[in-house]
Amino acid sequence: MIETIEQLQQVSHQVAASKGWHDLPSSNMERLCLIHTEISEAAEEIRVKSDGELGAIYWEGVESGNAKPLGFAIELADAMIRIAHLAQLNNIDLTRAINVKTEYNKSRSYRHGGKTL
């Protein structure tokens, strides 16, 4: 069970390595594209589900004995796992970066930038 961001980084790195994701060279740009893919898959979950179902996890392939978890929450988890892996590969202390950015965000003005969705 993962309890800290540091553990997420370490486990993400270990699992990726054990599944062959370190066997061939790849760039940070390629890894960012994989993160973007997970975000796009999360967006697709929003497109096909009502907001009330976004926390649901459902399973595909149960009948075959090869169940795969799916859903908006799973796609967010996939994105976080890929981000943690990228951070670990680049020796980034993600906990520190998140804390620095959170403290900065606290100092920003209300709806800074005035952007809309």
A tleap script that builds the chain and sets N, CA, C and O, in Angstrom:
source leaprc.protein.ff14SB
mol = sequence {
  NMET ILE GLU THR ILE GLU GLN LEU GLN GLN
  VAL SER HIE GLN VAL ALA ALA SER LYS GLY
  TRP HIE ASP LEU PRO SER SER ASN MET GLU
  ARG LEU CYS LEU ILE HIE THR GLU ILE SER
  GLU ALA ALA GLU GLU ILE ARG VAL LYS SER
  ASP GLY GLU LEU GLY ALA ILE TYR TRP GLU
  GLY VAL GLU SER GLY ASN ALA LYS PRO LEU
  GLY PHE ALA ILE GLU LEU ALA ASP ALA MET
  ILE ARG ILE ALA HIE LEU ALA GLN LEU ASN
  ASN ILE ASP LEU THR ARG ALA ILE ASN VAL
  LYS THR GLU TYR ASN LYS SER ARG SER TYR
  ARG HIE GLY GLY LYS THR CLEU
}
set mol.1.N position { 0.845 -1.175 0.000 }
set mol.1.CA position { 0.000 0.000 0.000 }
set mol.1.C position { 0.896 1.246 0.000 }
set mol.1.O position { 1.819 1.355 0.807 }
set mol.2.N position { 0.620 2.157 -0.890 }
set mol.2.CA position { 1.402 3.385 -1.021 }
set mol.2.C position { 0.833 4.439 -0.077 }
set mol.2.O position { -0.366 4.719 -0.099 }
set mol.3.N position { 1.696 5.021 0.748 }
set mol.3.CA position { 1.242 6.003 1.725 }
set mol.3.C position { 1.866 7.375 1.543 }
set mol.3.O position { 1.362 8.352 2.098 }
set mol.4.N position { 2.943 7.477 0.784 }
set mol.4.CA position { 3.596 8.768 0.593 }
set mol.4.C position { 3.928 8.963 -0.887 }
set mol.4.O position { 3.952 8.008 -1.663 }
set mol.5.N position { 4.177 10.190 -1.253 }
set mol.5.CA position { 4.581 10.485 -2.621 }
set mol.5.C position { 5.923 9.819 -2.922 }
set mol.5.O position { 6.142 9.325 -4.027 }
set mol.6.N position { 6.816 9.809 -1.938 }
set mol.6.CA position { 8.115 9.157 -2.135 }
set mol.6.C position { 7.925 7.675 -2.457 }
set mol.6.O position { 8.588 7.138 -3.345 }
set mol.7.N position { 7.024 7.022 -1.737 }
set mol.7.CA position { 6.744 5.609 -2.017 }
set mol.7.C position { 6.149 5.442 -3.412 }
set mol.7.O position { 6.500 4.506 -4.130 }
set mol.8.N position { 5.252 6.344 -3.799 }
set mol.8.CA position { 4.664 6.287 -5.129 }
set mol.8.C position { 5.754 6.391 -6.190 }
set mol.8.O position { 5.737 5.651 -7.174 }
set mol.9.N position { 6.691 7.295 -5.997 }
set mol.9.CA position { 7.782 7.444 -6.954 }
set mol.9.C position { 8.603 6.160 -7.035 }
set mol.9.O position { 8.895 5.675 -8.127 }
set mol.10.N position { 8.970 5.619 -5.895 }
set mol.10.CA position { 9.809 4.421 -5.863 }
set mol.10.C position { 9.094 3.217 -6.463 }
set mol.10.O position { 9.664 2.502 -7.287 }
set mol.11.N position { 7.852 2.990 -6.055 }
set mol.11.CA position { 7.106 1.832 -6.547 }
set mol.11.C position { 6.813 1.978 -8.037 }
set mol.11.O position { 6.925 1.005 -8.783 }
set mol.12.N position { 6.445 3.165 -8.476 }
set mol.12.CA position { 6.180 3.390 -9.898 }
set mol.12.C position { 7.408 3.051 -10.729 }
set mol.12.O position { 7.308 2.413 -11.777 }
set mol.13.N position { 8.565 3.484 -10.249 }
set mol.13.CA position { 9.826 3.211 -10.937 }
set mol.13.C position { 10.109 1.710 -10.964 }
set mol.13.O position { 10.469 1.162 -12.006 }
set mol.14.N position { 9.948 1.051 -9.828 }
set mol.14.CA position { 10.233 -0.384 -9.741 }
set mol.14.C position { 9.299 -1.202 -10.635 }
set mol.14.O position { 9.747 -2.107 -11.338 }
set mol.15.N position { 8.020 -0.889 -10.609 }
set mol.15.CA position { 7.058 -1.631 -11.415 }
set mol.15.C position { 7.342 -1.401 -12.901 }
set mol.15.O position { 7.327 -2.348 -13.687 }
set mol.16.N position { 7.596 -0.165 -13.285 }
set mol.16.CA position { 7.894 0.124 -14.695 }
set mol.16.C position { 9.121 -0.654 -15.157 }
set mol.16.O position { 9.126 -1.225 -16.247 }
set mol.17.N position { 10.148 -0.675 -14.335 }
set mol.17.CA position { 11.364 -1.417 -14.688 }
set mol.17.C position { 11.075 -2.908 -14.802 }
set mol.17.O position { 11.558 -3.561 -15.726 }
set mol.18.N position { 10.299 -3.450 -13.880 }
set mol.18.CA position { 10.016 -4.891 -13.884 }
set mol.18.C position { 9.137 -5.303 -15.062 }
set mol.18.O position { 9.106 -6.477 -15.432 }
set mol.19.N position { 8.423 -4.348 -15.652 }
set mol.19.CA position { 7.538 -4.649 -16.783 }
set mol.19.C position { 8.165 -4.262 -18.124 }
set mol.19.O position { 7.481 -4.241 -19.148 }
set mol.20.N position { 9.468 -3.954 -18.118 }
set mol.20.CA position { 10.187 -3.719 -19.364 }
set mol.20.C position { 10.189 -2.299 -19.878 }
set mol.20.O position { 10.672 -2.049 -20.983 }
set mol.21.N position { 9.659 -1.356 -19.109 }
set mol.21.CA position { 9.582 0.025 -19.583 }
set mol.21.C position { 10.912 0.758 -19.523 }
set mol.21.O position { 10.992 1.928 -19.897 }
set mol.22.N position { 11.957 0.083 -19.059 }
set mol.22.CA position { 13.297 0.675 -19.068 }
set mol.22.C position { 14.207 -0.036 -20.058 }
set mol.22.O position { 15.379 0.319 -20.179 }
set mol.23.N position { 13.689 -1.031 -20.767 }
set mol.23.CA position { 14.518 -1.830 -21.669 }
set mol.23.C position { 14.971 -1.059 -22.906 }
set mol.23.O position { 16.079 -1.268 -23.400 }
set mol.24.N position { 14.127 -0.181 -23.398 }
set mol.24.CA position { 14.464 0.623 -24.572 }
set mol.24.C position { 14.602 2.082 -24.160 }
set mol.24.O position { 13.922 2.536 -23.240 }
set mol.25.N position { 15.469 2.808 -24.832 }
set mol.25.CA position { 15.608 4.233 -24.488 }
set mol.25.C position { 14.316 4.996 -24.770 }
set mol.25.O position { 13.634 4.743 -25.763 }
set mol.26.N position { 13.999 5.911 -23.902 }
set mol.26.CA position { 12.869 6.809 -24.136 }
set mol.26.C position { 13.195 8.156 -23.515 }
set mol.26.O position { 14.017 8.253 -22.603 }
set mol.27.N position { 12.546 9.184 -24.015 }
set mol.27.CA position { 12.844 10.550 -23.584 }
set mol.27.C position { 11.790 11.047 -22.596 }
set mol.27.O position { 10.719 10.460 -22.440 }
set mol.28.N position { 12.134 12.139 -21.946 }
set mol.28.CA position { 11.154 12.790 -21.075 }
set mol.28.C position { 9.941 13.242 -21.877 }
set mol.28.O position { 8.820 13.220 -21.370 }
set mol.29.N position { 10.154 13.649 -23.116 }
set mol.29.CA position { 9.038 14.081 -23.959 }
set mol.29.C position { 8.097 12.907 -24.230 }
set mol.29.O position { 6.878 13.072 -24.183 }
set mol.30.N position { 8.644 11.730 -24.512 }
set mol.30.CA position { 7.795 10.554 -24.720 }
set mol.30.C position { 7.008 10.236 -23.456 }
set mol.30.O position { 5.829 9.887 -23.529 }
set mol.31.N position { 7.646 10.353 -22.309 }
set mol.31.CA position { 6.956 10.071 -21.047 }
set mol.31.C position { 5.858 11.101 -20.777 }
set mol.31.O position { 4.797 10.756 -20.258 }
set mol.32.N position { 6.111 12.367 -21.130 }
set mol.32.CA position { 5.063 13.384 -20.985 }
set mol.32.C position { 3.869 13.076 -21.885 }
set mol.32.O position { 2.723 13.303 -21.499 }
set mol.33.N position { 4.136 12.564 -23.070 }
set mol.33.CA position { 3.040 12.193 -23.968 }
set mol.33.C position { 2.209 11.060 -23.373 }
set mol.33.O position { 0.989 11.035 -23.537 }
set mol.34.N position { 2.859 10.121 -22.684 }
set mol.34.CA position { 2.113 9.045 -22.031 }
set mol.34.C position { 1.249 9.595 -20.900 }
set mol.34.O position { 0.135 9.118 -20.686 }
set mol.35.N position { 1.753 10.598 -20.172 }
set mol.35.CA position { 0.950 11.250 -19.128 }
set mol.35.C position { -0.263 11.925 -19.772 }
set mol.35.O position { -1.385 11.820 -19.276 }
set mol.36.N position { -0.018 12.613 -20.877 }
set mol.36.CA position { -1.111 13.281 -21.596 }
set mol.36.C position { -2.162 12.270 -22.045 }
set mol.36.O position { -3.357 12.563 -22.003 }
set mol.37.N position { -1.736 11.100 -22.467 }
set mol.37.CA position { -2.658 10.050 -22.877 }
set mol.37.C position { -3.578 9.654 -21.728 }
set mol.37.O position { -4.780 9.474 -21.923 }
set mol.38.N position { -3.013 9.520 -20.533 }
set mol.38.CA position { -3.838 9.156 -19.368 }
set mol.38.C position { -4.851 10.256 -19.060 }
set mol.38.O position { -5.992 9.958 -18.706 }
set mol.39.N position { -4.456 11.511 -19.187 }
set mol.39.CA position { -5.379 12.629 -18.955 }
set mol.39.C position { -6.490 12.608 -20.008 }
set mol.39.O position { -7.653 12.862 -19.695 }
set mol.40.N position { -6.126 12.306 -21.256 }
set mol.40.CA position { -7.138 12.205 -22.316 }
set mol.40.C position { -8.109 11.067 -22.033 }
set mol.40.O position { -9.307 11.197 -22.282 }
set mol.41.N position { -7.600 9.955 -21.515 }
set mol.41.CA position { -8.483 8.848 -21.156 }
set mol.41.C position { -9.410 9.243 -20.008 }
set mol.41.O position { -10.562 8.809 -19.972 }
set mol.42.N position { -8.931 10.052 -19.077 }
set mol.42.CA position { -9.789 10.556 -17.997 }
set mol.42.C position { -10.874 11.472 -18.576 }
set mol.42.O position { -12.030 11.414 -18.157 }
set mol.43.N position { -10.496 12.308 -19.530 }
set mol.43.CA position { -11.476 13.184 -20.175 }
set mol.43.C position { -12.546 12.361 -20.887 }
set mol.43.O position { -13.722 12.725 -20.872 }
set mol.44.N position { -12.148 11.267 -21.502 }
set mol.44.CA position { -13.111 10.392 -22.170 }
set mol.44.C position { -14.084 9.784 -21.162 }
set mol.44.O position { -15.267 9.622 -21.461 }
set mol.45.N position { -13.596 9.452 -19.982 }
set mol.45.CA position { -14.483 8.932 -18.931 }
set mol.45.C position { -15.534 9.978 -18.550 }
set mol.45.O position { -16.694 9.635 -18.321 }
set mol.46.N position { -15.135 11.248 -18.483 }
set mol.46.CA position { -16.100 12.314 -18.190 }
set mol.46.C position { -17.123 12.399 -19.316 }
set mol.46.O position { -18.314 12.587 -19.067 }
set mol.47.N position { -16.661 12.263 -20.542 }
set mol.47.CA position { -17.559 12.368 -21.695 }
set mol.47.C position { -18.648 11.298 -21.668 }
set mol.47.O position { -19.790 11.564 -22.044 }
set mol.48.N position { -18.303 10.099 -21.229 }
set mol.48.CA position { -19.264 8.994 -21.306 }
set mol.48.C position { -19.999 8.704 -20.001 }
set mol.48.O position { -20.908 7.874 -19.988 }
set mol.49.N position { -19.633 9.358 -18.916 }
set mol.49.CA position { -20.260 9.103 -17.609 }
set mol.49.C position { -20.882 10.394 -17.083 }
set mol.49.O position { -20.506 11.499 -17.475 }
set mol.50.N position { -21.843 10.215 -16.183 }
set mol.50.CA position { -22.360 11.387 -15.481 }
set mol.50.C position { -21.402 11.699 -14.332 }
set mol.50.O position { -20.689 10.814 -13.859 }
set mol.51.N position { -21.383 12.942 -13.888 }
set mol.51.CA position { -20.456 13.358 -12.826 }
set mol.51.C position { -20.591 12.517 -11.566 }
set mol.51.O position { -19.608 12.309 -10.856 }
set mol.52.N position { -21.789 12.033 -11.278 }
set mol.52.CA position { -22.005 11.238 -10.076 }
set mol.52.C position { -21.298 9.896 -10.099 }
set mol.52.O position { -21.137 9.264 -9.055 }
set mol.53.N position { -20.876 9.455 -11.269 }
set mol.53.CA position { -20.231 8.150 -11.401 }
set mol.53.C position { -18.713 8.247 -11.501 }
set mol.53.O position { -18.049 7.224 -11.670 }
set mol.54.N position { -18.155 9.430 -11.403 }
set mol.54.CA position { -16.723 9.590 -11.659 }
set mol.54.C position { -15.842 8.879 -10.637 }
set mol.54.O position { -14.702 8.534 -10.949 }
set mol.55.N position { -16.336 8.655 -9.441 }
set mol.55.CA position { -15.547 7.951 -8.434 }
set mol.55.C position { -15.640 6.437 -8.526 }
set mol.55.O position { -14.917 5.718 -7.837 }
set mol.56.N position { -16.528 5.963 -9.377 }
set mol.56.CA position { -16.739 4.514 -9.493 }
set mol.56.C position { -15.564 3.843 -10.200 }
set mol.56.O position { -14.988 4.389 -11.141 }
set mol.57.N position { -15.229 2.666 -9.729 }
set mol.57.CA position { -14.240 1.821 -10.400 }
set mol.57.C position { -14.988 0.599 -10.896 }
set mol.57.O position { -15.682 -0.068 -10.129 }
set mol.58.N position { -14.847 0.312 -12.162 }
set mol.58.CA position { -15.489 -0.867 -12.718 }
set mol.58.C position { -14.424 -1.755 -13.345 }
set mol.58.O position { -13.281 -1.337 -13.530 }
set mol.59.N position { -14.802 -2.954 -13.662 }
set mol.59.CA position { -13.845 -3.969 -14.102 }
set mol.59.C position { -14.216 -4.504 -15.465 }
set mol.59.O position { -15.389 -4.722 -15.770 }
set mol.60.N position { -13.199 -4.709 -16.278 }
set mol.60.CA position { -13.356 -5.308 -17.596 }
set mol.60.C position { -12.616 -6.634 -17.600 }
set mol.60.O position { -11.525 -6.734 -17.038 }
set mol.61.N position { -13.190 -7.652 -18.223 }
set mol.61.CA position { -12.515 -8.933 -18.346 }
set mol.61.C position { -12.646 -9.854 -17.156 }
set mol.61.O position { -11.853 -10.783 -17.004 }
set mol.62.N position { -13.631 -9.615 -16.307 }
set mol.62.CA position { -13.831 -10.450 -15.113 }
set mol.62.C position { -14.094 -11.893 -15.526 }
set mol.62.O position { -13.584 -12.830 -14.913 }
set mol.63.N position { -14.903 -12.060 -16.581 }
set mol.63.CA position { -15.270 -13.397 -17.029 }
set mol.63.C position { -14.056 -14.229 -17.426 }
set mol.63.O position { -14.023 -15.439 -17.198 }
set mol.64.N position { -13.062 -13.577 -18.020 }
set mol.64.CA position { -11.884 -14.298 -18.501 }
set mol.64.C position { -10.849 -14.524 -17.400 }
set mol.64.O position { -9.838 -15.191 -17.621 }
set mol.65.N position { -11.103 -13.966 -16.212 }
set mol.65.CA position { -10.142 -14.093 -15.119 }
set mol.65.C position { -9.001 -13.104 -15.209 }
set mol.65.O position { -8.043 -13.187 -14.441 }
set mol.66.N position { -9.093 -12.163 -16.145 }
set mol.66.CA position { -8.048 -11.155 -16.319 }
set mol.66.C position { -8.673 -9.770 -16.153 }
set mol.66.O position { -8.688 -8.968 -17.087 }
set mol.67.N position { -9.185 -9.503 -14.958 }
set mol.67.CA position { -9.918 -8.265 -14.689 }
set mol.67.C position { -8.988 -7.057 -14.672 }
set mol.67.O position { -7.919 -7.076 -14.061 }
set mol.68.N position { -9.431 -6.006 -15.363 }
set mol.68.CA position { -8.682 -4.751 -15.438 }
set mol.68.C position { -9.570 -3.641 -14.876 }
set mol.68.O position { -10.710 -3.480 -15.313 }
set mol.69.N position { -9.047 -2.860 -13.892 }
set mol.69.CA position { -9.850 -1.764 -13.356 }
set mol.69.C position { -9.931 -0.603 -14.346 }
set mol.69.O position { -8.949 -0.267 -15.008 }
set mol.70.N position { -11.099 -0.005 -14.435 }
set mol.70.CA position { -11.341 1.109 -15.349 }
set mol.70.C position { -12.122 2.200 -14.624 }
set mol.70.O position { -12.678 1.970 -13.550 }
set mol.71.N position { -12.158 3.386 -15.220 }
set mol.71.CA position { -12.939 4.494 -14.691 }
set mol.71.C position { -12.106 5.757 -14.578 }
set mol.71.O position { -10.884 5.733 -14.729 }
set mol.72.N position { -12.787 6.854 -14.310 }
set mol.72.CA position { -12.146 8.162 -14.181 }
set mol.72.C position { -11.069 8.139 -13.109 }
set mol.72.O position { -9.960 8.626 -13.331 }
set mol.73.N position { -11.389 7.573 -11.938 }
set mol.73.CA position { -10.418 7.519 -10.839 }
set mol.73.C position { -9.172 6.728 -11.237 }
set mol.73.O position { -8.056 7.094 -10.867 }
set mol.74.N position { -9.363 5.652 -11.987 }
set mol.74.CA position { -8.240 4.827 -12.426 }
set mol.74.C position { -7.368 5.600 -13.404 }
set mol.74.O position { -6.143 5.500 -13.346 }
set mol.75.N position { -7.973 6.363 -14.298 }
set mol.75.CA position { -7.183 7.162 -15.248 }
set mol.75.C position { -6.392 8.253 -14.527 }
set mol.75.O position { -5.250 8.534 -14.892 }
set mol.76.N position { -6.994 8.873 -13.500 }
set mol.76.CA position { -6.237 9.840 -12.697 }
set mol.76.C position { -5.073 9.150 -11.997 }
set mol.76.O position { -3.970 9.692 -11.932 }
set mol.77.N position { -5.321 7.956 -11.475 }
set mol.77.CA position { -4.257 7.192 -10.823 }
set mol.77.C position { -3.151 6.871 -11.821 }
set mol.77.O position { -1.970 6.994 -11.496 }
set mol.78.N position { -3.521 6.463 -13.029 }
set mol.78.CA position { -2.522 6.176 -14.061 }
set mol.78.C position { -1.654 7.401 -14.339 }
set mol.78.O position { -0.435 7.288 -14.463 }
set mol.79.N position { -2.288 8.577 -14.438 }
set mol.79.CA position { -1.532 9.803 -14.691 }
set mol.79.C position { -0.566 10.089 -13.543 }
set mol.79.O position { 0.587 10.454 -13.774 }
set mol.80.N position { -1.036 9.922 -12.312 }
set mol.80.CA position { -0.163 10.172 -11.152 }
set mol.80.C position { 0.992 9.177 -11.111 }
set mol.80.O position { 2.118 9.544 -10.775 }
set mol.81.N position { 0.715 7.920 -11.452 }
set mol.81.CA position { 1.776 6.913 -11.480 }
set mol.81.C position { 2.829 7.283 -12.517 }
set mol.81.O position { 4.026 7.200 -12.244 }
set mol.82.N position { 2.394 7.686 -13.691 }
set mol.82.CA position { 3.352 8.081 -14.738 }
set mol.82.C position { 4.126 9.343 -14.347 }
set mol.82.O position { 5.320 9.445 -14.629 }
set mol.83.N position { 3.462 10.299 -13.706 }
set mol.83.CA position { 4.152 11.505 -13.230 }
set mol.83.C position { 5.197 11.135 -12.186 }
set mol.83.O position { 6.327 11.620 -12.233 }
set mol.84.N position { 4.822 10.282 -11.251 }
set mol.84.CA position { 5.758 9.854 -10.209 }
set mol.84.C position { 6.959 9.131 -10.818 }
set mol.84.O position { 8.093 9.333 -10.386 }
set mol.85.N position { 6.710 8.298 -11.809 }
set mol.85.CA position { 7.795 7.580 -12.480 }
set mol.85.C position { 8.742 8.562 -13.165 }
set mol.85.O position { 9.961 8.442 -13.040 }
set mol.86.N position { 8.185 9.529 -13.887 }
set mol.86.CA position { 9.002 10.542 -14.556 }
set mol.86.C position { 9.828 11.338 -13.549 }
set mol.86.O position { 11.006 11.612 -13.779 }
set mol.87.N position { 9.207 11.703 -12.443 }
set mol.87.CA position { 9.931 12.442 -11.398 }
set mol.87.C position { 11.080 11.604 -10.841 }
set mol.87.O position { 12.187 12.110 -10.653 }
set mol.88.N position { 10.820 10.342 -10.580 }
set mol.88.CA position { 11.859 9.467 -10.033 }
set mol.88.C position { 13.028 9.320 -11.010 }
set mol.88.O position { 14.188 9.349 -10.599 }
set mol.89.N position { 12.726 9.165 -12.285 }
set mol.89.CA position { 13.775 9.026 -13.298 }
set mol.89.C position { 14.666 10.259 -13.376 }
set mol.89.O position { 15.835 10.171 -13.752 }
set mol.90.N position { 14.105 11.404 -13.018 }
set mol.90.CA position { 14.846 12.666 -13.101 }
set mol.90.C position { 15.300 13.180 -11.736 }
set mol.90.O position { 15.682 14.342 -11.596 }
set mol.91.N position { 15.255 12.306 -10.736 }
set mol.91.CA position { 15.692 12.656 -9.381 }
set mol.91.C position { 15.003 13.912 -8.847 }
set mol.91.O position { 15.635 14.766 -8.224 }
set mol.92.N position { 13.714 14.008 -9.098 }
set mol.92.CA position { 12.920 15.146 -8.638 }
set mol.92.C position { 12.235 14.771 -7.332 }
set mol.92.O position { 11.586 13.729 -7.239 }
set mol.93.N position { 12.382 15.616 -6.335 }
set mol.93.CA position { 11.677 15.448 -5.066 }
set mol.93.C position { 10.287 16.039 -5.249 }
set mol.93.O position { 10.072 17.232 -5.033 }
set mol.94.N position { 9.352 15.195 -5.647 }
set mol.94.CA position { 8.015 15.651 -5.970 }
set mol.94.C position { 7.282 16.200 -4.746 }
set mol.94.O position { 6.501 17.144 -4.863 }
set mol.95.N position { 7.527 15.622 -3.588 }
set mol.95.CA position { 6.909 16.140 -2.356 }
set mol.95.C position { 7.327 17.588 -2.137 }
set mol.95.O position { 6.488 18.445 -1.859 }
set mol.96.N position { 8.602 17.855 -2.261 }
set mol.96.CA position { 9.108 19.223 -2.076 }
set mol.96.C position { 8.510 20.154 -3.120 }
set mol.96.O position { 8.064 21.252 -2.787 }
set mol.97.N position { 8.495 19.727 -4.381 }
set mol.97.CA position { 7.956 20.563 -5.454 }
set mol.97.C position { 6.480 20.876 -5.219 }
set mol.97.O position { 6.046 22.009 -5.425 }
set mol.98.N position { 5.714 19.888 -4.792 }
set mol.98.CA position { 4.296 20.106 -4.508 }
set mol.98.C position { 4.121 21.076 -3.346 }
set mol.98.O position { 3.266 21.960 -3.395 }
set mol.99.N position { 4.923 20.915 -2.311 }
set mol.99.CA position { 4.832 21.825 -1.164 }
set mol.99.C position { 5.217 23.252 -1.536 }
set mol.99.O position { 4.559 24.201 -1.110 }
set mol.100.N position { 6.273 23.415 -2.324 }
set mol.100.CA position { 6.693 24.753 -2.765 }
set mol.100.C position { 5.583 25.402 -3.581 }
set mol.100.O position { 5.240 26.562 -3.356 }
set mol.101.N position { 5.021 24.653 -4.532 }
set mol.101.CA position { 3.977 25.208 -5.400 }
set mol.101.C position { 2.696 25.503 -4.620 }
set mol.101.O position { 2.039 26.513 -4.871 }
set mol.102.N position { 2.338 24.634 -3.680 }
set mol.102.CA position { 1.147 24.868 -2.865 }
set mol.102.C position { 1.289 26.141 -2.041 }
set mol.102.O position { 0.355 26.940 -1.962 }
set mol.103.N position { 2.440 26.329 -1.436 }
set mol.103.CA position { 2.663 27.552 -0.648 }
set mol.103.C position { 2.592 28.789 -1.537 }
set mol.103.O position { 2.015 29.801 -1.140 }
set mol.104.N position { 3.164 28.720 -2.723 }
set mol.104.CA position { 3.084 29.843 -3.655 }
set mol.104.C position { 1.627 30.110 -4.037 }
set mol.104.O position { 1.187 31.260 -4.054 }
set mol.105.N position { 0.877 29.038 -4.346 }
set mol.105.CA position { -0.526 29.208 -4.739 }
set mol.105.C position { -1.344 29.894 -3.654 }
set mol.105.O position { -2.272 30.643 -3.962 }
set mol.106.N position { -1.015 29.649 -2.391 }
set mol.106.CA position { -1.723 30.298 -1.279 }
set mol.106.C position { -1.568 31.811 -1.332 }
set mol.106.O position { -2.440 32.537 -0.854 }
set mol.107.N position { -0.478 32.294 -1.901 }
set mol.107.CA position { -0.205 33.730 -1.939 }
set mol.107.C position { -0.818 34.420 -3.153 }
set mol.107.O position { -0.791 35.648 -3.242 }
set mol.108.N position { -1.358 33.663 -4.069 }
set mol.108.CA position { -1.887 34.244 -5.309 }
set mol.108.C position { -3.242 34.900 -5.076 }
set mol.108.O position { -3.958 34.565 -4.132 }
set mol.109.N position { -3.576 35.834 -5.946 }
set mol.109.CA position { -4.848 36.538 -5.831 }
set mol.109.C position { -6.008 35.624 -6.235 }
set mol.109.O position { -5.819 34.590 -6.876 }
set mol.110.N position { -7.194 36.033 -5.845 }
set mol.110.CA position { -8.411 35.286 -6.147 }
set mol.110.C position { -8.555 35.129 -7.661 }
set mol.110.O position { -8.502 36.116 -8.394 }
set mol.111.N position { -8.734 33.908 -8.125 }
set mol.111.CA position { -8.880 33.583 -9.553 }
set mol.111.C position { -7.837 34.298 -10.398 }
set mol.111.O position { -8.143 34.860 -11.449 }
set mol.112.N position { -6.598 34.264 -9.917 }
set mol.112.CA position { -5.485 34.923 -10.593 }
set mol.112.C position { -5.483 34.612 -12.091 }
set mol.112.O position { -5.719 33.477 -12.506 }
set mol.113.N position { -5.218 35.620 -12.873 }
set mol.113.CA position { -5.177 35.459 -14.320 }
set mol.113.C position { -6.514 35.614 -15.001 }
set mol.113.O position { -6.568 35.884 -16.200 }
set mol.114.N position { -7.604 35.449 -14.254 }
set mol.114.CA position { -8.937 35.643 -14.803 }
set mol.114.C position { -9.346 34.662 -15.893 }
set mol.114.O position { -10.273 34.935 -16.655 }
set mol.115.N position { -8.666 33.526 -15.975 }
set mol.115.CA position { -8.986 32.554 -17.029 }
set mol.115.C position { -10.307 31.854 -16.714 }
set mol.115.O position { -10.683 31.682 -15.554 }
set mol.116.N position { -10.989 31.462 -17.771 }
set mol.116.CA position { -12.200 30.654 -17.620 }
set mol.116.C position { -11.952 29.304 -18.284 }
set mol.116.O position { -11.038 29.150 -19.094 }
set mol.117.N position { -12.780 28.338 -17.926 }
set mol.117.CA position { -12.627 27.013 -18.523 }
set mol.117.C position { -13.106 26.968 -19.938 }
set mol.117.O position { -13.042 25.918 -20.578 }
savepdb mol mol.pdb
quit
